[in-house]
């Protein structure tokens, strides 16, 4: 008997390890494989039992369910996992293997298409590799949406002193609330990130890579470190990548709890051992990045998508999507939602379909009030905006930000003035302090919102003015985009800002 | 003042083990904290000298990052997520009730030294919120009863 149970931290957080212990006790001879998560977090812990080669799901499982799952009588039976609506409606390219394979089995990885992209890339020149990424239309999945191929071209073309190095740096400082795609891919399919980084190295002429991984993800750190060891021992990393004579190696580095280090220049400073303070651009990191050398800085999902682009071809990837948003988007549906999790689909799906259809509305059963799209720096969108399509330009046109494609659902109990205040408070706590609009503006923002809360509506224009200053005057997205949640809350939910005065009158 | 409980040979060993890295400071600070529960004052001069940076620069780095401590925390560190996804399902009330029950403010440690409570901004468990982390162990869908059993387990 073969049983699959996720070791993804979301599954562990709701009791997967306890379920495994109960299964082991009840069926000592069964083979239990720990996998990543399929992304149906509301069904975690999701136990899968292989019956005649088909994996049947049971969830959300508790230790008490073990016996009934093993003898096939459990009321939590979901049928074949691949036939579930959530699975069938997806286009899983980046996440094809997540939840399916043992994350630390390189054999499993290869058997499911892994390393095919790298083998193809090893037969190409750096320029051909860069051109392939350009043709795929892949854009930075960390939030900014910058075309990945253009960034690689800049690093490829960057002059480099003889003996000096170029670098590939993976931004795994996934600090945005409502996002967990980076974590899931690192815990569920670490070799795809490694393979993507090797291809990036071959493309731009770098032989050393770093993953800057946040300290809040202890499970992802363990899996990635082990995966790098395995890859090195198997010749995927090292001086002779898959016997090609080409070199690439990498290290996992751990952050230290600073949100701003998700910004690429402060990440580079942190990696160098300095305060994680933002650098002014130019110079671009592509020309003067880690230790002043040409550096590709890409998000986890961007790099983890590179192998499938090389495996299936750039055109096959670009065939998915909408407008200038090509390929798939890894939606993270979170917060007060009935069915939360990870859903990979072509760009262009509407907000309504995601929240109400896939997500099933709020978890509380109360009406949905707002969705924050794109993390703490993304806008709060009201239900009236739910026709918006999820694409970089499409959401921008609605005053939103796709960001890292996390969506946090709020029901009607949410206090939008409180959420706006939290956005400013968070910015004040996490500001690196380099630029004044962010460092001082966020503190003044909290005070100004407190004035509004106390009934002083004259403070509202002041808040708008302050937000304008932060937006135009900040060095990076922290100060520059904090006004987005604040102003969207004020614009779309004015009642929450006027309530106190009305109560006083 | 040098702390007699701190083994300076161990500090030197940790520093030496990381000097070959590019950008060794954060790995050194993490390793020191893993060994001593904090970055001990006794390590400041050796680290600064080994990396050829000033003590002021080192202080700048130590004080910039939330993770690094000047003194050890309680036996267990309970991190409660304060971010938006957890707020959407009652995270704020959970955090406030926990702090009130323990009689602590954020970053405080119970008088018996068992638990230090800290805020964290996202554990990536946003689809099974509210989330907390006890040591390295993540816990999702935390309610009052779950929190009680976690605190009992930690001896708070």
Interface residues (C-beta under 8 A of the other chain):
Chain A: X9 X10 X12 X13 X14 X41 X42 X44 X174 X175 X176 X177 X178 X179 X180 X182 X183 X208 X215 X216 X217 X218 X219 X251 X253 X254 X255 X256 X257 X258 X259 X270 X271 X272 X273 X274 X275 X276 X277 X290 X291 X332 X333 X334 X335 X336 X337 X340 X341 X342 X363 X364 X372 X376 X406 X408 X409 X410 X411 X414 X419 X422 X426 X430 X432
Chain B: X21 X22 X23 X24 X25 X26 X27 X29 X30 X51 X57 X60 X61 X64 X65 X66 X67 X68 X79 X81 X83 X84 X85 X86 X87 X88 X89 X120 X121 X122 X123 X124 X125 X126 X127 X128 X129 X131 X133 X136 X137 X138 X139 X140 X141
